[in-house]
Structures are given as structure tokens and as C-alpha cells.
């Protein structure tokens, strides 16, 4: 395969490079995916719930986190996540703030009402001081503005898991 064709094959239907979550025309920094090379033994069995309405990004998030040793469950909407009665207690949540019906913030609030104490990582294309203040007010300390690299996602999820006050994040 020629380098050009290989480069095209690494892009999804929306023009995103498979190695990062940035559209290829916005990509400025060459990614070295050290996150996938890390020791994954400490992550085995940790469940990360992903809620993202963009199918391509949802698949990429799942792929990166799974490759790094996390167990993942991905949903297209907040309602789909809430409707899953077999949902295991997650160790971490990765939620898009701007979902079609119920927002990611409202989803986190609903899960907190159900007793889920797992830390949340919010993701959004909008990065405004007002929104960050709202995240902090709701107890969400971790935020990734889109586009971001897979290694940034893994570092942020790891940081969220390390900061859990109960050391386990999820209820038994």
C-alpha cells in the first residue's frame, strides 16, 4: 500500500485520523501514542462508561481505552445509558456534554442520584470559562476539549481514577 493510501485508510468517514480525535486538517502535532504502550495491568477490570453521540468518535474512544486495558461500555445517548439495567457500576464515566436530548451533565447528575460515585471526564468542542465553572459546580473536575489525542484521554481517565476519595470509585 502506498503511503498516501495508507494515510487515507487511517481516516474514518468524517475525515478524522484514526490515531487522534482531531480532523486531519486541524492536526498540528505528530502523535506518539505512548498511552497504548503503557503497562495496562493496573487497568484490567476497570469499567469506563462512554456516552458520545458521534458514532465515529464513540468507536475511537472505546478502541483507545480498550487497547489500554480498560473494560468499556459505550452508548449513543444518556437515555440509552440510563436504560441499560445491566449496567455494571462504572469506575469512570466519559461523557460528551452536548448530547441530543439529555445532556452529559444531566446524565452525571442522574447517576449520582442512583448512587454512582465514579469520577467523570467531560468532553466537548466548546471550551468556555462559564462551562468549566458549571462542571466544577457539579463536581466534574476533569475536562477534555475536542479535538484531543488518545494519549490525553488515557492520562485524564487515569488521573480521574487516581483521585477517587474511596480508592475504588464504584459501589459494590
N, C-alpha and C positions, 0 to 999 in steps of 0.2 A: 504494500500500500504506500503510495507516495505521501510525503509529509503533509501536503495540503489536504489530501483526502482523509488522512488520519486525524488531522486537526478538525475537519468537518464532522467526522464520526464522533468526536468527543463532545459535540454540542447537541443539546436537545432541541425540540421543536420550536421553542421560544427564543433560541439564539443564546442560551446560557451555556457556558463552558462547563463540562461535566466535573471539572476539578475545583470549581468555585461556584458561588451563587451569584456572581456578577455577570451581567450580559457581557459578551466578549468585547463589544465596542467600548465598554466602560472599564475594562480591566487594565489597571495601571501597574500592578506589582506582580512579578512572577511568583507563583505559589510553590513552596516546597512543603509538601504535605507530611510534616513531621508527626502530626497527630495520629495518622494511621500507622506509623511505625512505632509508636509508644508501646510500652508493656500494657497489655489490656487485662491482665489477670485481676486487678483490683476492681474492674468494672463488671466482671462476669456476674450476671444475675440482676444487675441494677436495671430497673424498668424506667424508660423515658417515654412519656406520652407526648406525641407531636400532634398539634392541631394547626393545620395550614390549609387554606382553601385552594392555593395554586398547586395543581397536581404534580407538575414537574419539580417544583421546589420541595413539596412534601416527600416525593420519592428520593430526592437528593439528600434531604435531611436524614431520612430513615437509613439510606445507604451509608452515609458517613458515620452516623452514630453506631450502627450495627457493625461496621468494619472495625470500630474502636472498642468493641466488646460489650456494648450496651444491648439489652433487650429492648425493642421498640414496638410501640403500637401507634399507628398513625390514623388520623381522622380528618375528613374534609371540612367538618364544621363542629362548632361547640355542641350543637344539638346531637350530632352523631356520637360524640364522646360521652355525653351525659346519658344517652340511650343505651349504651353498652353496659348491661347489668353484670357482665362477667369481667368488667374492667378490674384488673388487679390494682392493688394500692400502688401508685407510682412512687418512684424515688425522686423523679424530677419531671417538671412539665416544661415543654417548649411550645409557646402559643403565639400565633400571629395576633396582633392587637386588633386589626381591622378585618374581621370576618363578616360574611354577608348578612347574617341575621343577628345572633347574639355575639357580642364582641368577646375577644380573648380575655379582657379584663373581667367581664361579667362571668365568664366561664370559671376563672380562677376564684371569684367570689362564691359562686355556687358550690365549687368543690370544697372550699374552706368550710362552708355551711354543712357539708356532708362529713366533715372531719378529716379531710385530706390535708396533711401538713407539709407535703413535699414542696421544695422551693420551685419557683417558676422563673423561666427565662422568657422575656417578652421579645418578639421580633417585629419590626415594622419598617416600612420605607419612609415613614415620617419620623423625623428626629427633631423634636421641638422641646424647649425647656419646660413648657407647660405640660406636655405629655410625660416627660420624665418625673416631674413633680407629682403627677397623678399616679404614676407607677409606684413611687416611694410611699405615697399616702395609702395605697392599697397593699403595701408590704411586698412589692416586687422589686427586688434590688438589682436584678440582672437584666440588661437590655442590650440587644444587638441591632444596630441599624442596618437595613438592607442597602446595598449588597454586602455580604461578608464572606470570608473564606471558611471552609470546613474546619480548618485548624482553630479559628476563632470560636466557632460553635463548640467544639470539643473542650477548649480551655474554659469557656464560660460555663458549660454544664459541669465540668469538674469543679470549678470554683463554687458553684451553687451547692453542689453535693458536699463539699468540704466545710461549708459554713452552716450546715444544718445544726440547730441547737441540740437536737436529741440524738445526733450521731447516726440516725437511721432514716430520717425523713418520712418514712411511711409508717402507718399504723399497722399493727399485727393483724 
